[in-house]
């Protein structure tokens, strides 16, 4: 299962799926803003701890959440290396190390913000978020384009996964030469398949006299005062501790 399919499944099946959308946005968005604006120490550990507790309360599988975080963690590791290692031109090239605190600050802030964003993605389905966005007067064309791209990317990744599985079953990745040829064939098949899928989608919409409007239903859930108050208090405590220990805002 692709990462997008996993996120979509978790967003629809977690324990918080019956809660009001505003509650989940308030909590996850608050953690994300705190991770970006407050001092990295002690904000990053506090945000990661809050995300871990939230995953437990929302019944999100820890293994799946960590698997989703692998991709952003790779980007963070690359950014840390770029910010701390400098290569001077010449022969042989000279490698120097910068201030490691800059790399640690970048890593802590990025990991905490990424964890908060993953929590938001795994607890808030995209259709529900787009339906709320329409009520916030976001242009309909933006919401419809976002939903269409999300669906097409998810279907394309799932198709590519099955094609790769078929290649592996035929020994297509035994050796470097076969692996390169299989990856090229997979990329070509995915590109052609995405074009064919778009054409079939356009034909189907035209046959149904599609007028360009995608109707998205709201969940209709009511907010829980207990959750709102509890999450607000938790965010307030986190901000107070971060400001007191970290010495102020960013």
C-alpha positions, 0 to 999 in steps of 0.5 A: 500500500502506498503512503497516500493510501495509508494516510487516507485509510488512517484518516478515515478509520482512526478513533478521532474520525467522529470528532469535529473537524475544527477540534482536530485542526485546532490541536494538530495545527496548534502543534505545527505552529508551536513547532515552527515559531517557538524555540526548538528546545524544549519545543521539539521534544514536547511536540513529539511527545504530544504527537505520540500521545495523540497517536495513542489516543487516536488509535493510529498504528505507531509502525504506520506513522513511522513509515510515513515519516521516513520520507520527510526524515530523509529530506531533513537528514539531507538538509542537516548535512548541507547546513553543517558540511561545506566543501571547498573547490580544489583538488583534493576538495576540502571538507569542513564542518560548520556549526553543528548547532545549526544542523541540530536546530534545523533537524529538531524543528523540521522533525517536530513540524513534520510529526505534527503535519503527519498527525494532521494528515492521518486524522483529517481526511482530505475530502472533509478538509476541502468541504470545510475549505469551501465553507471558508470561501476558498475558491471552488476551482482550487478545492476541485483541483486539489481533490482531483490531483490527490485522487489521481496521484493515489491511483497512479502510485497504487498502479505503480506498486502493482507493476513493480510487484509484477516486475519483482516476481519475474526477477526484474531487479536481479542485478544492476542492469536489470534493475535500471531497465525495470525502473525505466520501464516502470516510469514509462508505464506509469507515465503512459498510464496516467495519461490514459487515466486522465483521458478516461476520466475526461470521457466519463465526466463528459458522458455524465454532463459534468458542469465542473462542480464537485459536491463535498459533504460535511461530516456534521459532527458537533464539537466537544467542549471537553476536547476543546478545553483540554487541547487548549490547556495542553497547548497553553502549557506547552507554549508556557514551558517552551517560552520559559525554558527557551527564553522567548519566541523564535 
